[in-house]
Amino acid sequence: MSRPAAVVCWVLAALAVAFLDTDPAAQAIVLAGAWVLLRRRRVEGRRLRPLAIGLAVLFLLTVAVNGLLSHTGVTVLAALPSWLPLAGGSVTAEGFASGGSIALGLVTAISVTAALSVVIEPTDLVDALPGVLHHAGAAIGAALNLVPATAQSVVAVRDAQRLRGWRPRGVRAVVDLAVPVLLGAIDRSVQLAESMEARAFGAGRRTSSMGGDRSPRLVAVAAAGLVAVALAAVARGSEVVSWYPYPVPTVPSAAPLALVPAVVVALAAAMLPPDRDGDAVPEAAGPSAVEAR
């Protein structure tokens, strides 16, 4: 088993455990395992700070919106005027607890999925797919590479304009950044299409340069993911992993059967070996991330 395939197996297993297990304690363990993986095995040049800030904002917004708009529950914290659109009515602790549970699930799912673009290169992800999925995988790989490439383009354009004396002011600043970034994205897309055409993409059976570490640890990571999913399914069937904030918020039970699948997933993330070139691999710039194949 290749390293990208092991990462894909882990991502699928972690998502399954996070969705099957509604216990916030178990989801928090999966989230912790995901961030251990992102920090220890991220590709060189992939920044985690924007992701962390975005997830924090998403968490707070989800809790606030659900708490203000839910109006369900018996523990009333405040009463907003009825003339307020949507928000008018009682604000309950159960609404905020429900929002926290929803937000934790969203943050966990996004953090787990981020491993596909932070821990492995999109091109390696394409090579890990079966041949029948190669075309779809190439599109997914190009899409995954779009986000970091666009982020790098924004930083480069901003720095270049500041060197020329540009200072951001109002809406005009957004236009000054957006236009060069958009033109650069179009240029990279054209270069990517020309490179793929020059390499006869889609004209025949694909080749692969996949290799590297195929150690027993990779098999162990995939096997641990399967075991975690099986345990989570059993726990779900026995109803020990269900947690709801209604009718009144309660402390999560943290039953052993509910926590074991999450712990297995977190340990599997810690077991993932580094890339053959070290803990980080060089980041491919621009369209070359897919062109190399």
C-alpha contacts under 8 A as a table, 3 or more apart, distances in Angstrom:
res1	aa1	res2	aa2	distance
1	M	5	A	6.48
1	M	6	A	6.79
1	M	214	R	5.67
1	M	218	L	6.59
1	M	219	V	6.39
2	S	5	A	5.29
2	S	6	A	6.36
2	S	128	A	7.16
2	S	210	M	7.87
2	S	211	G	7.20
2	S	212	G	7.46
2	S	213	D	6.80
2	S	214	R	5.46
2	S	218	L	7.24
3	R	6	A	5.06
3	R	7	V	6.31
3	R	212	G	7.98
3	R	213	D	6.72
3	R	214	R	6.83
3	R	218	L	6.36
3	R	275	D	7.59
4	P	7	V	5.01
4	P	8	V	6.20
4	P	120	I	6.36
4	P	124	D	6.25
4	P	125	L	5.70
4	P	128	A	6.08
5	A	8	V	5.05
5	A	9	C	6.20
5	A	125	L	7.43
5	A	128	A	5.50
5	A	129	L	7.81
6	A	9	C	5.07
6	A	10	W	6.17
6	A	218	L	5.75
6	A	219	V	7.14
6	A	221	V	6.40
6	A	222	A	5.46
7	V	10	W	5.03
7	V	11	V	6.14
7	V	115	A	7.51
7	V	116	L	7.33
7	V	120	I	7.94
7	V	222	A	7.94
7	V	272	L	7.92
8	V	11	V	5.10
8	V	12	L	6.25
8	V	116	L	7.10
9	C	12	L	5.27
9	C	13	A	6.14
9	C	222	A	5.53
9	C	225	G	6.71
10	W	13	A	5.08
10	W	14	A	5.98
10	W	221	V	6.82
10	W	222	A	6.11
10	W	225	G	5.54
10	W	265	V	7.47
10	W	268	A	7.50
10	W	269	A	7.36
11	V	14	A	5.15
11	V	15	L	6.12
11	V	112	V	5.92
11	V	113	T	6.25
11	V	115	A	7.33
11	V	116	L	7.80
12	L	15	L	5.21
12	L	16	A	6.17
13	A	16	A	5.09
13	A	17	V	6.20
13	A	225	G	4.95
13	A	226	L	6.52
13	A	228	A	6.96
13	A	229	V	5.84
13	A	265	V	7.40
14	A	17	V	5.15
14	A	18	A	6.08
14	A	30	V	6.80
14	A	112	V	6.82
14	A	225	G	7.17
14	A	229	V	7.94
14	A	262	A	7.80
14	A	265	V	6.12
15	L	18	A	5.08
15	L	19	F	6.14
15	L	109	A	6.08
15	L	112	V	6.95
15	L	113	T	7.98
16	A	19	F	5.27
16	A	20	L	5.96
16	A	229	V	6.33
17	V	20	L	5.15
17	V	21	D	5.76
17	V	228	A	7.00
17	V	229	V	5.85
17	V	232	A	5.81
17	V	261	P	6.76
17	V	262	A	6.66
18	A	21	D	5.43
18	A	22	T	7.06
18	A	26	A	7.60
18	A	27	Q	5.59
18	A	30	V	6.98
18	A	105	G	6.90
18	A	108	T	7.29
18	A	109	A	7.19
18	A	262	A	7.81
19	F	22	T	6.68
19	F	105	G	7.53
20	L	232	A	6.33
20	L	233	A	6.88
20	L	236	R	6.32
20	L	241	V	7.91
21	D	26	A	6.84
21	D	27	Q	7.17
21	D	232	A	6.62
21	D	235	A	7.93
21	D	236	R	6.77
21	D	241	V	5.28
21	D	242	S	6.78
21	D	258	A	6.82
22	T	26	A	7.59
22	T	27	Q	7.16
22	T	241	V	5.91
22	T	242	S	5.35
22	T	243	W	5.72
23	D	26	A	5.41
23	D	27	Q	6.43
23	D	241	V	5.49
23	D	242	S	6.06
23	D	243	W	5.38
23	D	252	P	6.21
23	D	253	S	7.59
23	D	254	A	7.00
23	D	258	A	7.14
24	P	27	Q	5.02
24	P	28	A	6.02
24	P	101	S	6.54
24	P	104	L	7.32
24	P	243	W	7.72
24	P	252	P	6.66
25	A	28	A	5.12
25	A	29	I	6.41
25	A	252	P	6.78
25	A	254	A	6.21
25	A	259	L	7.37
26	A	29	I	5.12
26	A	30	V	6.43
26	A	254	A	7.36
26	A	258	A	6.63
26	A	259	L	5.16
26	A	261	P	7.99
26	A	262	A	5.42
26	A	263	V	7.80
27	Q	30	V	5.08
27	Q	31	L	6.12
27	Q	104	L	7.15
27	Q	105	G	6.81
27	Q	108	T	6.80
27	Q	262	A	7.06
28	A	31	L	4.94
28	A	32	A	6.14
28	A	104	L	7.46
28	A	108	T	7.54
29	I	32	A	5.06
29	I	33	G	6.23
29	I	262	A	5.88
29	I	263	V	6.53
29	I	266	A	6.71
30	V	33	G	5.06
30	V	34	A	6.18
30	V	108	T	6.98
30	V	262	A	5.39
30	V	263	V	7.26
30	V	265	V	6.57
30	V	266	A	5.72
31	L	34	A	5.08
31	L	35	W	6.38
31	L	107	V	7.74
31	L	108	T	4.97
31	L	111	S	6.85
31	L	112	V	7.28
32	A	35	W	5.28
32	A	36	V	6.23
32	A	266	A	7.16
33	G	36	V	5.08
33	G	37	L	6.31
33	G	265	V	7.12
33	G	266	A	4.09
33	G	267	L	7.12
33	G	269	A	5.92
33	G	270	A	7.18
34	A	37	L	5.17
34	A	38	L	6.22
34	A	108	T	7.85
34	A	111	S	6.15
34	A	112	V	5.37
34	A	115	A	7.67
34	A	266	A	7.06
34	A	269	A	6.80
35	W	38	L	4.84
35	W	39	R	5.97
35	W	111	S	7.03
36	V	39	R	5.33
36	V	40	R	6.03
36	V	269	A	7.23
36	V	270	A	6.86
37	L	40	R	5.34
37	L	41	R	5.69
37	L	42	R	7.48
37	L	115	A	7.61
37	L	119	V	7.73
37	L	269	A	5.51
37	L	270	A	6.34
37	L	272	L	7.82
38	L	41	R	5.66
38	L	42	R	5.24
38	L	48	L	7.86
38	L	114	A	7.98
38	L	115	A	6.29
38	L	118	V	6.66
38	L	119	V	6.34
39	R	42	R	5.89
39	R	48	L	7.75
40	R	279	D	7.11
41	R	119	V	5.56
41	R	274	P	6.23
41	R	275	D	7.95
41	R	279	D	5.64
41	R	280	A	6.25
42	R	46	R	6.57
42	R	115	A	7.93
42	R	118	V	5.19
42	R	119	V	4.30
42	R	120	I	7.37
42	R	279	D	7.57
42	R	280	A	6.06
43	V	46	R	5.66
43	V	118	V	5.84
43	V	119	V	5.44
43	V	120	I	6.53
43	V	121	E	7.47
43	V	279	D	7.92
43	V	280	A	4.80
43	V	281	V	5.20
43	V	282	P	6.75
43	V	283	E	6.44
44	E	280	A	5.05
44	E	281	V	5.58
44	E	282	P	5.58
44	E	283	E	5.85
45	G	282	P	7.73
45	G	283	E	6.31
46	R	118	V	6.16
46	R	148	P	7.43
46	R	283	E	7.90
47	R	50	P	6.82
47	R	51	L	7.72
48	L	51	L	5.23
48	L	52	A	6.15
49	R	52	A	5.04
49	R	53	I	6.15
50	P	53	I	5.14
50	P	54	G	6.04
51	L	54	G	5.13
51	L	55	L	6.12
52	A	55	L	5.18
52	A	56	A	6.15
53	I	56	A	5.10
53	I	57	V	6.24
54	G	57	V	5.18
54	G	58	L	6.13
55	L	58	L	4.96
55	L	59	F	6.03
55	L	107	V	5.98
56	A	59	F	5.11
56	A	60	L	6.29
57	V	60	L	5.26
57	V	61	L	6.07
58	L	61	L	5.20
58	L	62	T	6.01
58	L	103	A	7.33
58	L	107	V	7.66
59	F	62	T	5.27
59	F	63	V	6.26
59	F	100	G	7.44
59	F	103	A	4.98
59	F	104	L	6.99
59	F	106	L	7.98
59	F	107	V	6.86
60	L	63	V	5.24
60	L	64	A	6.07
60	L	103	A	7.84
61	L	64	A	5.09
61	L	65	V	5.91
62	T	65	V	5.31
62	T	66	N	6.02
62	T	99	G	5.88
62	T	100	G	7.33
62	T	102	I	7.44
62	T	103	A	5.63
63	V	66	N	5.40
63	V	67	G	5.89
63	V	96	F	5.68
63	V	97	A	7.74
63	V	98	S	7.75
63	V	99	G	4.21
63	V	100	G	5.19
63	V	102	I	7.89
63	V	103	A	6.47
64	A	67	G	5.12
64	A	68	L	6.08
64	A	96	F	6.97
64	A	99	G	7.27
65	V	68	L	5.30
65	V	69	L	5.97
65	V	99	G	7.61
66	N	69	L	5.26
66	N	70	S	5.43
66	N	95	G	6.00
66	N	96	F	6.33
66	N	98	S	7.26
66	N	99	G	4.98
67	G	70	S	5.68
67	G	71	H	7.53
67	G	91	V	6.51
67	G	92	T	6.86
67	G	93	A	7.49
67	G	94	E	7.76
67	G	95	G	4.34
67	G	96	F	4.16
67	G	97	A	7.72
67	G	98	S	7.69
67	G	99	G	6.20
68	L	71	H	7.07
68	L	87	A	5.58
68	L	91	V	5.86
68	L	95	G	7.38
68	L	96	F	7.86
69	L	86	L	6.11
69	L	87	A	5.15
69	L	88	G	7.98
69	L	91	V	7.83
69	L	95	G	7.90
70	S	91	V	7.54
70	S	92	T	7.95
70	S	95	G	5.40
71	H	89	G	6.36
71	H	90	S	5.28
71	H	91	V	5.63
71	H	92	T	6.34
71	H	95	G	6.66
72	T	90	S	7.89
72	T	91	V	7.94
72	T	92	T	6.62
72	T	94	E	6.83
72	T	95	G	6.15
73	G	76	V	7.23
73	G	92	T	5.79
73	G	93	A	7.18
73	G	94	E	5.27
73	G	95	G	6.79
73	G	246	Y	6.65
73	G	247	P	6.13
73	G	248	V	6.76
74	V	92	T	6.86
74	V	94	E	7.51
74	V	247	P	7.04
74	V	248	V	6.82
75	T	92	T	5.32
75	T	93	A	5.58
75	T	94	E	6.80
75	T	248	V	7.17
76	V	79	A	7.54
76	V	90	S	6.22
76	V	91	V	5.75
76	V	92	T	4.33
76	V	93	A	6.51
77	L	90	S	7.44
77	L	91	V	5.53
77	L	92	T	5.21
77	L	93	A	6.40
78	A	90	S	5.90
78	A	91	V	5.13
78	A	92	T	7.12
79	A	88	G	7.60
79	A	89	G	5.50
79	A	90	S	4.34
79	A	91	V	5.88
80	L	84	L	7.43
80	L	87	A	7.00
80	L	88	G	4.99
80	L	89	G	5.08
80	L	90	S	6.18
80	L	91	V	7.27
81	P	84	L	5.90
81	P	88	G	5.13
81	P	89	G	6.34
82	S	85	P	7.74
82	S	87	A	7.85
82	S	88	G	4.19
82	S	89	G	5.59
83	W	88	G	6.10
84	L	87	A	5.64
84	L	88	G	4.62
85	P	88	G	6.09
91	V	95	G	7.16
92	T	95	G	5.30
92	T	96	F	6.86
93	A	96	F	5.26
93	A	97	A	6.15
93	A	249	P	7.48
94	E	97	A	4.93
94	E	98	S	6.00
94	E	245	P	5.62
94	E	246	Y	6.30
94	E	247	P	7.52
94	E	248	V	6.13
94	E	249	P	5.83
95	G	98	S	5.15
95	G	99	G	6.16
95	G	245	P	7.94
96	F	99	G	4.92
96	F	100	G	6.09
97	A	100	G	5.03
97	A	101	S	6.30
97	A	245	P	5.91
97	A	249	P	6.66
98	S	101	S	5.11
98	S	102	I	6.24
98	S	244	Y	7.47
98	S	245	P	5.65
99	G	102	I	5.09
99	G	103	A	5.93
100	G	103	A	5.01
100	G	104	L	5.99
101	S	104	L	5.18
101	S	105	G	6.34
102	I	105	G	5.22
102	I	106	L	6.32
103	A	106	L	5.10
103	A	107	V	6.07
104	L	107	V	5.19
104	L	108	T	5.99
105	G	108	T	5.15
105	G	109	A	6.13
106	L	109	A	5.20
106	L	110	I	6.18
107	V	110	I	5.25
107	V	111	S	6.03
108	T	111	S	5.15
108	T	112	V	6.13
109	A	112	V	5.23
109	A	113	T	6.15
110	I	113	T	5.11
110	I	114	A	6.00
111	S	114	A	5.12
111	S	115	A	7.14
112	V	115	A	5.82
113	T	116	L	5.88
113	T	117	S	7.99
114	A	117	S	5.63
114	A	118	V	5.98
115	A	118	V	4.94
115	A	119	V	5.01
115	A	120	I	7.16
116	L	119	V	6.13
116	L	120	I	6.00
116	L	121	E	7.80
116	L	122	P	7.55
116	L	125	L	7.60
117	S	120	I	5.90
117	S	121	E	6.38
117	S	122	P	6.43
117	S	144	L	6.01
117	S	145	N	7.39
118	V	121	E	7.48
120	I	124	D	6.64
120	I	125	L	6.94
121	E	124	D	5.26
121	E	125	L	6.43
121	E	283	E	7.64
121	E	289	A	7.58
122	P	125	L	4.95
122	P	126	V	6.33
122	P	140	I	7.88
122	P	141	G	4.50
122	P	142	A	7.08
122	P	144	L	6.32
122	P	145	N	6.34
122	P	289	A	7.01
122	P	290	V	7.38
123	T	126	V	5.08
123	T	127	D	6.39
123	T	138	A	7.77
123	T	141	G	6.13
123	T	289	A	6.12
123	T	290	V	5.54
123	T	292	A	7.78
123	T	293	R	7.06
124	D	127	D	5.05
124	D	128	A	6.25
124	D	210	M	7.17
125	L	128	A	5.15
125	L	129	L	6.80
125	L	137	G	7.61
125	L	141	G	6.93
126	V	129	L	5.50
126	V	134	H	6.60
126	V	137	G	5.01
126	V	138	A	5.90
126	V	140	I	7.94
126	V	141	G	6.24
127	D	130	P	7.83
127	D	134	H	7.79
127	D	208	S	6.25
127	D	209	S	7.88
127	D	210	M	6.48
128	A	210	M	7.88
129	L	133	L	6.18
129	L	134	H	6.50
129	L	137	G	6.87
130	P	133	L	5.53
130	P	134	H	6.61
131	G	134	H	5.12
131	G	206	R	7.45
132	V	135	H	7.63
133	L	136	A	5.36
133	L	137	G	5.80
134	H	137	G	4.87
134	H	138	A	6.02
134	H	206	R	7.99
135	H	138	A	5.15
135	H	139	A	6.51
135	H	202	G	7.52
136	A	139	A	5.20
136	A	140	I	6.26
137	G	140	I	4.95
137	G	141	G	5.93
138	A	141	G	5.02
138	A	142	A	6.14
138	A	290	V	7.51
139	A	142	A	5.18
139	A	143	A	6.19
140	I	143	A	5.00
140	I	144	L	6.10
141	G	144	L	5.10
141	G	145	N	6.19
141	G	290	V	7.18
142	A	145	N	5.11
142	A	146	L	6.22
142	A	289	A	7.92
142	A	290	V	6.55
143	A	146	L	5.04
143	A	147	V	7.34
144	L	147	V	6.23
144	L	148	P	7.90
145	N	148	P	5.95
145	N	149	A	6.19
145	N	289	A	7.20
146	L	149	A	5.18
146	L	150	T	5.90
147	V	150	T	5.23
147	V	151	A	6.18
148	P	151	A	4.98
148	P	152	Q	6.14
149	A	152	Q	5.17
149	A	153	S	6.18
149	A	285	A	7.11
149	A	286	G	5.91
150	T	153	S	4.93
150	T	154	V	6.22
150	T	181	V	7.18
150	T	185	A	7.15
151	A	154	V	5.18
151	A	155	V	6.44
152	Q	155	V	5.21
152	Q	156	A	6.15
153	S	156	A	5.06
153	S	157	V	6.03
153	S	181	V	6.03
153	S	184	G	7.51
154	V	157	V	5.26
154	V	158	R	6.02
154	V	177	L	6.90
154	V	181	V	6.13
155	V	158	R	5.16
155	V	159	D	6.11
156	A	159	D	5.26
156	A	160	A	6.09
157	V	160	A	5.14
157	V	161	Q	6.11
157	V	177	L	6.70
157	V	180	P	7.02
157	V	181	V	7.10
158	R	161	Q	5.27
158	R	162	R	6.17
158	R	177	L	6.70
159	D	162	R	5.14
159	D	163	L	6.28
160	A	163	L	5.22
160	A	164	R	6.62
161	Q	164	R	5.04
161	Q	165	G	6.59
161	Q	166	W	5.27
162	R	165	G	5.05
162	R	166	W	4.67
162	R	167	R	6.48
163	L	166	W	7.19
167	R	173	A	7.73
168	P	172	R	7.62
168	P	173	A	4.75
168	P	174	V	7.98
169	R	172	R	6.32
169	R	173	A	5.36
170	G	173	A	5.77
170	G	174	V	7.50
171	V	174	V	5.34
171	V	175	V	6.74
172	R	175	V	5.15
172	R	176	D	6.19
173	A	176	D	5.00
173	A	177	L	6.37
174	V	177	L	5.27
174	V	178	A	5.88
175	V	178	A	4.99
175	V	179	V	5.94
176	D	179	V	6.05
176	D	180	P	7.20
177	L	180	P	5.99
177	L	181	V	6.30
178	A	181	V	5.17
178	A	182	L	5.92
179	V	182	L	5.17
179	V	183	L	6.19
180	P	183	L	5.10
180	P	184	G	6.04
181	V	184	G	5.06
181	V	185	A	6.17
182	L	185	A	5.04
182	L	186	I	6.27
183	L	186	I	5.14
183	L	187	D	6.19
184	G	187	D	5.01
184	G	188	R	6.15
185	A	188	R	5.12
185	A	189	S	6.15
186	I	189	S	5.04
186	I	190	V	6.28
187	D	190	V	5.19
187	D	191	Q	6.25
188	R	191	Q	5.04
188	R	192	L	6.03
188	R	286	G	6.66
188	R	287	P	5.91
189	S	192	L	5.01
189	S	193	A	6.18
189	S	287	P	7.29
190	V	193	A	5.14
190	V	194	E	6.19
191	Q	194	E	5.15
191	Q	195	S	6.07
191	Q	287	P	6.92
192	L	195	S	5.09
192	L	196	M	6.15
192	L	287	P	5.32
192	L	288	S	7.53
192	L	290	V	7.53
192	L	291	E	6.52
193	A	196	M	5.18
193	A	197	E	6.12
194	E	197	E	5.08
194	E	198	A	6.04
195	S	198	A	5.07
195	S	199	R	6.32
195	S	291	E	5.94
196	M	199	R	5.14
196	M	200	A	6.38
196	M	201	F	5.25
196	M	291	E	6.32
197	E	200	A	5.03
197	E	201	F	5.65
198	A	201	F	7.63
200	A	203	A	5.37
200	A	204	G	7.70
201	F	204	G	7.52
201	F	206	R	7.93
202	G	205	R	7.63
202	G	206	R	7.76
207	T	293	R	7.85
208	S	293	R	7.09
209	S	293	R	7.62
211	G	214	R	7.91
212	G	275	D	7.79
212	G	276	R	5.76
213	D	275	D	7.17
213	D	276	R	5.85
214	R	218	L	6.47
215	S	218	L	5.69
215	S	219	V	7.23
216	P	219	V	5.11
216	P	220	A	6.12
217	R	220	A	4.84
217	R	221	V	6.15
217	R	271	M	6.71
217	R	272	L	6.71
217	R	273	P	6.83
218	L	221	V	5.11
218	L	222	A	6.47
218	L	272	L	6.47
218	L	273	P	7.19
219	V	222	A	5.24
219	V	223	A	6.05
220	A	223	A	4.98
220	A	224	A	5.90
220	A	268	A	7.62
221	V	224	A	5.16
221	V	225	G	6.32
221	V	268	A	5.00
221	V	269	A	7.26
221	V	271	M	6.56
221	V	272	L	6.40
222	A	225	G	5.12
222	A	226	L	6.49
222	A	268	A	7.97
223	A	226	L	5.14
223	A	227	V	6.25
224	A	227	V	5.05
224	A	228	A	6.07
224	A	264	V	6.43
224	A	265	V	6.81
224	A	268	A	6.07
225	G	228	A	5.07
225	G	229	V	6.27
225	G	264	V	7.43
225	G	265	V	6.04
225	G	268	A	7.06
226	L	229	V	5.19
226	L	230	A	6.26
227	V	230	A	5.13
227	V	231	L	6.18
227	V	261	P	7.71
227	V	264	V	7.92
228	A	231	L	5.14
228	A	232	A	6.05
228	A	260	V	7.70
228	A	261	P	4.41
228	A	262	A	7.07
228	A	264	V	5.88
228	A	265	V	6.24
229	V	232	A	5.03
229	V	233	A	6.14
229	V	261	P	6.90
230	A	233	A	5.14
230	A	234	V	6.32
231	L	234	V	5.08
231	L	235	A	6.11
231	L	257	L	7.68
231	L	260	V	7.61
231	L	261	P	5.74
232	A	235	A	4.99
232	A	236	R	5.98
232	A	258	A	7.11
232	A	261	P	5.61
233	A	236	R	5.02
233	A	237	G	6.18
234	V	237	G	5.12
234	V	238	S	6.36
235	A	238	S	5.13
235	A	239	E	6.32
235	A	240	V	5.88
235	A	241	V	6.14
235	A	257	L	5.96
235	A	258	A	6.12
236	R	239	E	5.12
236	R	240	V	6.54
236	R	241	V	5.83
236	R	242	S	7.38
238	S	241	V	7.95
239	E	242	S	5.81
240	V	255	A	6.85
240	V	257	L	7.16
240	V	258	A	6.39
241	V	255	A	7.48
241	V	257	L	7.74
241	V	258	A	5.11
243	W	252	P	6.59
243	W	253	S	7.94
244	Y	249	P	7.40
245	P	248	V	5.77
245	P	249	P	4.34
245	P	250	T	6.59
246	Y	249	P	5.97
254	A	258	A	6.42
254	A	259	L	6.34
255	A	258	A	5.18
255	A	259	L	6.34
256	P	259	L	5.09
256	P	260	V	5.92
257	L	260	V	5.54
257	L	261	P	7.47
258	A	261	P	6.68
258	A	262	A	7.58
259	L	262	A	5.35
259	L	263	V	6.16
260	V	263	V	5.05
260	V	264	V	6.13
261	P	264	V	5.12
261	P	265	V	6.29
262	A	265	V	5.14
262	A	266	A	6.20
263	V	266	A	5.05
263	V	267	L	6.12
264	V	267	L	5.17
264	V	268	A	6.12
265	V	268	A	5.03
265	V	269	A	6.36
266	A	269	A	5.16
266	A	270	A	6.54
267	L	270	A	5.04
267	L	271	M	6.27
268	A	271	M	4.99
268	A	272	L	6.56
269	A	272	L	5.56
274	P	277	D	7.79
274	P	278	G	5.73
274	P	279	D	4.65
274	P	280	A	7.25
275	D	278	G	5.23
275	D	279	D	5.83
275	D	280	A	6.64
275	D	281	V	6.74
277	D	280	A	7.06
277	D	281	V	6.15
278	G	281	V	6.63
284	A	288	S	6.14
284	A	289	A	5.03
285	A	288	S	6.10
285	A	289	A	6.48
286	G	289	A	6.55
287	P	290	V	6.03
287	P	291	E	6.18
288	S	291	E	4.50
288	S	292	A	5.69
289	A	292	A	6.12
290	V	293	R	5.92
